[in-house]
Structures are given as structure tokens and as C-alpha cells.
Amino acid sequence: MENCCESLVKYFMVFFNILFILAGCVLIGFGAWSQIDAKDYLNFLGDNYVNTPIFLMIVGGVIFVVAFMGCCGAWKESKCLIYTYAFFLAVILVAQIGAGIAAYMLKGDLDTEVVKNMNAGMTNYQKGPEFSGVTDTWDVVQKELHCCGVQNSTDWTRERSDIFPDGQLPNSCCVGGQVKGCGANPDVDKYDVGCYSLFKAKFIDNIAVVGGVALGVAGIELAIVLFACCLGKRMGYTSQYV
């Protein structure tokens, strides 16, 4: 570059695009983890959210490719790559702002959706092989979050007195682990706190944080788009750049 300031802009873009490349890898990894290890929890979010891990992996892949393009464009000082990078980053920026706003707006709807799906799943618990998915989901959630029922353990007796009479509970409600027959044993301690409050604290309440982080990163991306445009414009003035 012709002067120190332009060199700083170049290295600034390289540095932050390396960070974006790492962020893309993190999104891909988090999406893969959610799809493999946390997929049971996603069943309570409803059909509109069950593909969220796949969406995260796609977004992570796009960010990785675009950031790599920007890194190469700045390092090689290629006007074509810089302008292409600025365009795609601007598109990601607009989508990110929309996602951040939507995260805040949909938080209340998600609360309602989770309660509805939890209650619906409870009515289908252990009804047969065709409902094995919801049965497994309830067992996993109750074991891992150390909870029982939606609001509290009495939900099972109230909603499913046909299979849990006289205060009997699913085996996954047992303190110390799921053991066959322990839910019907009055001498075994059971979890009493409901799963909804814990599920909400673990997932839903963090949506506001995710939305805030997305908007914060969007501000950095806006600055980088402006830097990229300035860098590309400067390259147009100098014949040594392509």
C-alpha cells in the first residue's frame, strides 16, 4: 500500500476476517453439536425450530467462505475479490440484523410453543412405538435437567392418571438416575421441580443474549464493509492493483 494508514486498513481486514473464519467454524460446530447431542430438546421447540441446527451450520459455512474471500482479497489486494466480499458481507449483515430483531420478537411466542409442545408430549408419553420419540424426549429432559412434569411433578398424575395413578411418576423422574420401576416405588426420591422453568432458563432466556450478540457483531461487520469499499476504491486509483 502507499502509506501506513492504508496498510493498517489492509491488516485490519485480514485480522477481523480471520476472526470471522473462526466464528464460522464455531457456528458449524455448534450446529453439529445441537443436531447430535441436543436434538431431543429441540422437539419441545416445535416444527418451526427443529431445523435450527442445520440452519446454523449453513450460516457458519457461508460466513467461513465469505470471510476467507475477504481475507484473500485484502492480503492479495484484489479489487474484484474485495468488492465481491463487501457485497456478500452486506447481505449477511442485513440477514443478521433481521435475525436479531426476530429473536426478540419471537421470544414470547416461543414460550407459548414450548408449553404447548410439552403438554402435548405428556399426553402421548408411552402410548406406543409411534410415540417413542416424545417418550425419549421427556425421559432425556427429565434426567438431564433433574426435573419432573411441566410445572411440577403432579402434572403427570393429573394428565396421565391412566398410567401414573396414586402419585406414581415416570422412571426418569427418579433422583439418582432412571431405574426400571423406581417411579412406582414410594421409597425412591423423585424430582418435584417442573421442567419448563429449567428449560426456559437453559434455552429460551438465552435467545435475547444471542440476538444482542448478533446485533453487536453486525456493527463490526458494517465497519468492515465500509473499510472494504474504501480499500477497493483506493485500489481503483492505483494501476498496480487488479
C-alpha positions as CSV (number, residue, x, y, z in Angstrom):
1,M,0.0,0.0,0.0
2,E,1.1,3.6,-0.5
3,N,1.1,4.7,3.1
4,C,0.9,3.4,6.7
5,C,-2.8,4.2,7.0
6,E,-3.7,2.0,4.0
7,S,-1.5,-0.8,5.3
8,L,-3.4,-0.6,8.7
9,V,-6.7,-0.9,6.8
10,K,-5.4,-4.0,5.0
11,Y,-4.2,-5.8,8.1
12,F,-7.3,-4.7,10.0
13,M,-9.4,-6.5,7.4
14,V,-7.2,-9.6,7.4
15,F,-7.3,-9.8,11.2
16,F,-11.1,-9.5,11.5
17,N,-11.7,-11.9,8.7
18,I,-9.6,-14.5,10.4
19,L,-11.9,-13.9,13.5
20,F,-14.9,-14.4,11.2
21,I,-13.5,-17.6,9.8
22,L,-13.2,-18.9,13.4
23,A,-16.7,-17.7,14.1
24,G,-18.0,-19.6,11.1
25,C,-16.2,-22.7,12.4
26,V,-17.8,-22.2,15.8
27,L,-21.3,-21.9,14.3
28,I,-20.7,-25.1,12.2
29,G,-19.5,-26.9,15.3
30,F,-22.4,-25.7,17.5
31,G,-24.9,-26.6,14.9
32,A,-23.5,-30.1,14.6
33,W,-23.5,-30.5,18.4
34,S,-27.1,-29.3,18.6
35,Q,-28.1,-31.8,15.9
36,I,-26.4,-34.7,17.5
37,D,-26.4,-34.1,21.3
38,A,-29.3,-31.6,21.9
39,K,-31.8,-32.7,19.3
40,D,-34.1,-34.2,21.9
41,Y,-34.5,-30.7,23.4
42,L,-35.4,-29.3,20.0
43,N,-38.6,-31.4,19.9
44,F,-40.1,-29.1,22.6
45,L,-39.5,-26.0,20.3
46,G,-41.9,-27.2,17.6
47,D,-41.6,-28.0,13.9
48,N,-40.6,-24.4,13.1
49,Y,-37.4,-24.7,15.1
50,V,-36.4,-28.3,14.7
51,N,-34.1,-27.5,11.7
52,T,-32.3,-24.7,13.5
53,P,-29.0,-26.7,13.9
54,I,-28.9,-27.3,10.1
55,F,-29.6,-23.6,9.5
56,L,-26.7,-22.7,11.9
57,M,-24.3,-25.0,10.0
58,I,-25.3,-23.4,6.7
59,V,-24.8,-19.9,8.1
60,G,-21.5,-20.9,9.5
61,G,-20.4,-22.3,6.2
62,V,-21.4,-19.1,4.3
63,I,-19.6,-16.9,6.8
64,F,-16.5,-19.1,6.5
65,V,-16.4,-18.8,2.7
66,V,-17.1,-15.1,2.6
67,A,-14.6,-14.3,5.3
68,F,-12.0,-16.4,3.6
69,M,-12.7,-14.5,0.4
70,G,-12.3,-11.2,2.2
71,C,-9.0,-12.3,3.8
72,C,-7.6,-13.4,0.5
73,G,-8.8,-10.2,-1.2
74,A,-7.2,-7.9,1.3
75,W,-4.0,-9.8,1.5
76,K,-3.6,-10.1,-2.3
77,E,-5.1,-6.6,-2.8
78,S,-7.5,-7.8,-5.4
79,K,-10.2,-5.3,-6.2
80,C,-12.6,-7.9,-7.6
81,L,-12.4,-10.1,-4.5
82,I,-12.8,-7.1,-2.2
83,Y,-15.9,-5.8,-3.9
84,T,-17.4,-9.3,-4.1
85,Y,-16.6,-9.8,-0.4
86,A,-18.2,-6.4,0.5
87,F,-21.4,-7.3,-1.3
88,F,-21.8,-10.8,0.3
89,L,-20.9,-9.4,3.7
90,A,-23.6,-6.7,3.3
91,V,-26.2,-9.4,2.5
92,I,-25.1,-11.3,5.6
93,L,-25.3,-8.1,7.6
94,V,-28.9,-7.4,6.6
95,A,-29.9,-11.0,7.3
96,Q,-28.2,-10.9,10.7
97,I,-30.0,-7.7,11.7
98,G,-33.3,-9.3,10.7
99,A,-32.5,-12.5,12.7
100,G,-31.5,-10.4,15.8
101,I,-34.8,-8.5,15.7
102,A,-36.8,-11.7,15.0
103,A,-35.1,-13.3,18.1
104,Y,-36.5,-10.6,20.3
105,M,-40.0,-10.6,18.7
106,L,-40.5,-14.3,18.7
107,K,-39.3,-14.9,22.3
108,G,-42.9,-14.6,23.7
109,D,-44.3,-16.9,21.0
110,L,-41.6,-19.5,21.7
111,D,-42.6,-19.6,25.4
112,T,-46.1,-20.5,24.4
113,E,-44.9,-23.0,21.9
114,V,-42.7,-24.8,24.4
115,V,-45.5,-25.2,27.0
116,K,-47.9,-26.4,24.3
117,N,-45.5,-29.0,23.0
118,M,-44.6,-30.2,26.5
119,N,-48.2,-30.7,27.4
120,A,-48.9,-32.4,24.0
121,G,-45.9,-34.7,24.5
122,M,-47.0,-35.6,28.0
123,T,-50.4,-36.8,26.7
124,N,-48.6,-39.1,24.2
125,Y,-46.0,-40.4,26.7
126,Q,-45.6,-44.2,26.4
127,K,-48.7,-44.6,24.2
128,G,-46.9,-46.9,21.8
129,P,-43.9,-47.3,19.4
130,E,-45.2,-44.5,17.2
131,F,-44.7,-42.1,20.1
132,S,-41.3,-43.3,21.1
133,G,-39.7,-40.0,20.1
134,V,-41.7,-37.9,22.5
135,T,-41.2,-40.5,25.2
136,D,-37.5,-40.5,24.8
137,T,-37.5,-36.6,24.7
138,W,-39.3,-36.4,28.0
139,D,-37.0,-39.0,29.6
140,V,-33.9,-37.2,28.4
141,V,-35.1,-33.8,29.5
142,Q,-36.1,-35.0,33.0
143,K,-32.9,-37.0,33.6
144,E,-30.6,-34.2,32.4
145,L,-32.4,-31.2,33.9
146,H,-33.3,-33.1,37.1
147,C,-37.0,-32.1,36.8
148,C,-40.4,-33.8,36.5
149,G,-43.5,-32.6,34.6
150,V,-44.2,-29.3,33.0
151,Q,-44.8,-27.1,36.1
152,N,-44.2,-29.7,38.7
153,S,-44.3,-33.5,39.2
154,T,-48.1,-33.5,39.9
155,D,-48.7,-32.8,36.2
156,W,-48.1,-36.5,35.4
157,T,-50.8,-37.7,37.8
158,R,-53.2,-35.0,36.7
159,E,-52.7,-35.5,32.9
160,R,-51.8,-39.3,32.8
161,S,-53.6,-40.9,35.7
162,D,-54.2,-43.9,33.5
163,I,-50.5,-44.9,33.7
164,F,-49.4,-42.9,36.7
165,P,-52.1,-43.3,39.4
166,D,-51.7,-42.5,43.1
167,G,-48.6,-40.3,42.6
168,Q,-46.6,-42.7,40.6
169,L,-44.2,-41.0,38.2
170,P,-42.0,-41.8,35.1
171,N,-38.8,-43.6,36.0
172,S,-36.9,-40.6,34.6
173,C,-38.1,-38.5,37.5
174,C,-36.2,-40.6,40.0
175,V,-33.4,-38.9,41.9
176,G,-30.1,-40.7,41.2
177,G,-31.0,-41.9,37.7
178,Q,-33.6,-43.8,35.7
179,V,-34.1,-47.3,37.0
180,K,-36.9,-49.6,35.9
181,G,-39.8,-49.5,38.4
182,C,-38.3,-46.7,40.5
183,G,-41.2,-44.3,39.5
184,A,-43.7,-46.6,41.2
185,N,-41.6,-47.0,44.4
186,P,-42.7,-44.6,47.1
187,D,-39.3,-45.1,48.9
188,V,-37.4,-43.5,46.0
189,D,-37.0,-39.8,45.9
190,K,-38.4,-38.0,42.9
191,Y,-37.7,-34.6,41.3
192,D,-40.5,-32.2,42.0
193,V,-39.5,-29.0,40.2
194,G,-41.1,-28.7,36.7
195,C,-39.1,-28.9,33.5
196,Y,-40.5,-25.8,31.9
197,S,-38.7,-23.3,34.2
198,L,-35.4,-25.1,33.8
199,F,-35.8,-25.5,30.0
200,K,-36.7,-21.8,29.7
201,A,-33.6,-20.8,31.7
202,K,-31.4,-23.0,29.6
203,F,-32.6,-22.2,26.1
204,I,-35.3,-19.5,25.8
205,D,-33.9,-16.9,28.1
206,N,-30.6,-17.1,26.1
207,I,-32.3,-16.0,22.9
208,A,-32.1,-12.4,24.0
209,V,-28.4,-12.8,24.5
210,V,-28.0,-14.4,21.1
211,G,-29.9,-11.6,19.5
212,G,-27.9,-9.0,21.2
213,V,-24.6,-10.6,20.2
214,A,-25.9,-10.8,16.6
215,L,-26.6,-7.1,16.5
216,G,-23.2,-6.3,18.1
217,V,-21.4,-8.4,15.5
218,A,-23.5,-6.7,12.8
219,G,-22.0,-3.3,13.9
220,I,-18.5,-4.7,13.4
221,E,-19.4,-6.1,10.0
222,L,-20.8,-2.8,8.9
223,A,-17.5,-1.1,9.7
224,I,-15.7,-3.8,7.7
225,V,-18.0,-3.4,4.7
226,L,-17.1,0.3,4.7
227,F,-13.4,-0.4,5.1
228,A,-13.7,-2.9,2.2
229,C,-15.4,-0.4,0.0
230,C,-12.7,2.2,0.8
231,L,-10.0,-0.3,0.1
232,G,-11.5,-1.3,-3.2
233,K,-11.9,2.3,-4.2
234,R,-8.3,3.0,-3.4
235,M,-7.2,0.0,-5.5
236,G,-9.1,1.6,-8.4
237,Y,-6.9,4.6,-8.2
238,T,-3.6,2.6,-8.4
239,S,-2.7,0.7,-11.5
240,Q,-0.7,-1.9,-9.6
241,Y,-3.9,-3.5,-8.3
242,V,-6.1,-5.8,-10.2
